[in-house]
Amino acid sequence: MTSVDEPARPNGRIRDAARTKAEILDVATQEFARAGYDGARVDEIAARTRTTKRMIYYYFGGKEQLFTAVLERAYGVIRQAEQELDVEHLDPVAAIRRLAEVTFDHHEQHPDFIRLVSIENIHDAQHIAASEELGTIGSPALEVTGRILEAGRKSGLFTADVDAVDLHALISSFCFFRVANRHTFGALFGRDLVAADQREHYRRMLGDMVIAYLTADRTED
C-alpha cells in the first residue's frame, strides 16, 4: 500500500474529506466500469475529480485499494436495498416475487455494478477475497429468503429442495444476464433485453420462472 502524508488542497481550497472521497468513488466507479481494472488510470480519475493523484493515494492507498473501495460501495447499495425489504406481511409466493423484483430493479438501474462484477470475476475475485468488509457483508436477503422458503414448504406451496443461496443464484443469473449480455444478445437475436416496452414482460417472467420452479408438481408417477 502506498503511504503518503496529507497533501495540500489544490488551489488552496478547503474540501470536506467525506465529500471528496465520495466524488472520487463516483468517478472511479465510472472509470473502472468503462476501462476495466487494468485499463483505468488514477491520473484520469484525479483529473476528472479536480483533485490530485497524491490525494487519492492519501485517501485510498493506491489503485488496488481504490478498486476495492469501489466494489465495497457498489455491493453496499444492493445490500441496503435488501435490508429495506418488507415482505413479512406477504404470503410466500408474493414474498419471493418481491425478492426477485428487488434484484431485477437494482441490476437494471446499476449497469456499472454489472460491469464491475464482471471485471472482478476476470480477476478471480481477488479484491473481494482480500476485503474484510465484503468478506462479512453477506446478503441480508438470504436470511429473509430462508424463512420464506421454509414457510412455503411447511404450507405445502413450495416443493423444490432449494436453499436461499440456490435461489439467489437462480434470480441473479437472469437479472445479471439481461444487463450484461444485452448487446451480444441483441446482435445475435435482434432483441433488446432492456427495452422499456419489454421491461414488465421480463420482470413478470422472472417471477413466473422462480415460482414455477418452487411449486412444480414433483409427485412420482
N, C-alpha and C positions, 0 to 999 in steps of 0.2 A: 504494500500500500504506500502510495506517495504521501509524504507528510510535509506540510508547509505551514508557515505562520500565517496568521490572518492578513490578507493583502489589503492595501489601501483601496478605498472605494473609487471606482472610475469617476474622473472629473470632480472629485471631492464630494460626490453625492452620498448622503446617509440613507442606506436602504434597510428595510426591515428584513431580517435574516429569513424568517419563515416565508415571506412573500418572494424573496429572491430564490430560495430553494424550490418553491412551487413553480415559479416561472422556468427555472432550469429544467425541472422534471417535465413540464408541459412540452417544451421544445425538444428535450431529449427523447421523449416518447415518440414524437413525430419523426425525428431523425433516425432513431433505431428502427422504427417500423418501416420507414422508407428505404433505408440503405442497408439494413441488417446490422448485426453486431460488428462484423469486420469492416463494413463499408462506412459506418458512421464515424464522424470526426468530431473530437471535442472542440477543436478550433471553430468549426461551423456552429456548434451549439452555443459556444461563447459569443460568437458574432451575432447570432440571432437573438440572444437574450441581453445584448448590450452590456455584457459583463466580461470577465477575463477567464482564460483557461486556468490561471492560478487560483481564482476564486472558486471555480468548480472543483478543483483538486482540494481546496481547503474544506469545502462542504462535504464532498463525497469520497475523496481519497484517490480517485482515478477513474478511468473509463470502465473498468470491470465493476467497480463498486457503484458507479452511476447506473449502469445497466441493471444491476441487481435492485437498486432503489426504484427504478422504473417498473420492474416486474412486481416488486412488493406493492407498489401503489396500484398497479393495474389489477392484481388479484384482490387487493383490498376493496376495490369498487364493487366487484361482484359478490364478495363475501358480505359487504354491507347490505346489498340488496337482499341477500339471503336472510340476513338477520332481521330484516324488516318484514319478512313474510308473515302473514297472518292467515293461517289455514286451519287452525284448531277447531273452528266452528263449522268447517265444511265436512261433508261425507268423504270417504276415502277416494272415490273416483274424482270428484270435483277438486279435492286437495292435490292429487297427483297431477291433474291437468294444470292447476295453478303453478305448481313447481316447474313443470315443463315450460310454461309460458314465461316465467321469470328468466330462465336461461335463454330462451328464444329471443326475447326482447333485448336482453343485455348484449348478446353476441351481435345482433343486428345493429344496435346503437353504438357499439365499440369495435369497429373493424380493426383499429390499431391493436387492440388486445389479441385478436386472432393472429395478426402478423407477428406480434411479439412472442406468442406461444409457439408459433411455427418456427421462428428463429431459435428459440430456446431448445426446441426439440432437435434442431440441426446440431446444436452444441451439447447434446446428450443431457440436458437439464442440469448442467454443472453449476450454474448460478443459483438455481433453486435449491439444489442439494447443499450448497455452501451457505445458504441463508438461514439463520436461526429463526427469523420471523416467518418465512414461508414454510419452514420445516414443521412449524407448530400451528400454522394458521388453519389447516384443515378446511372443512366446509360446514358452516353452521346448518346448512340444509340437510346434511346427512343424518343427523340425529332426528330431525323432524320427519324426514323420509322414512327412516326406520320405524318410527311409531305409526306412521300412516300405513305402511306395508303390513305391519303386524295387525293393526285394526282391520284392514281389508281381508287378511287371511282368516282372522277369527270370525268375521261376519260371513265368510264363505264367498265373498266377492272376488278376491284375488286367489288364483290357483298357481301362479308361477313361483318356482323356487328361486327367488332372486333377492339379493340383499340391496341395501341402499347404494353401495358403490357400483354394483352392476347396473342399477337403474340410472345412476348418474352418468355412467359411461354411455348407456343407450341414448339418453336425452342429449348429452353433449355432442355425441358423434354427428347427429343430424344437424344440430344448430351450428356446429363448427364447419361442417362440410358446406352448408348452404352459403356461408360467407366466404370461407377460404377458397372454395372451388368455383365461385360464381363465374369467373372469366373463362376458365377452361371448359366448364360445363356448357356455358353459353356458346362458345366457339364450336364445340362438338355437336350440340343438340339444338342450338338455336333457341334456348330458353333461359331467360334471366331469373335466377332463383330468388333474387331480392327485388324483383319488380313490385312496385307499390300495389298494383291491382291484383297481385297474387299473394300478397302478404297474409291475409286472413286464411286463404286456402292452405298455405303451408303451416301456419300456426295451428289450425284445426287438425290438419293431417298428422302433425307430430303428436298431439294429444290422443287422436284416434289410434295411432300405431301403438303407443305406450299402453293405453287402456286395453286394446285388443290383446296384446301380449299378456298382460297381467290377469285378464279374465277369461282367457281361452279355455274351452272345454277340453280337459286332459283325461277324460274318462277312458279307460282301456276298453277296446271293442271285445 
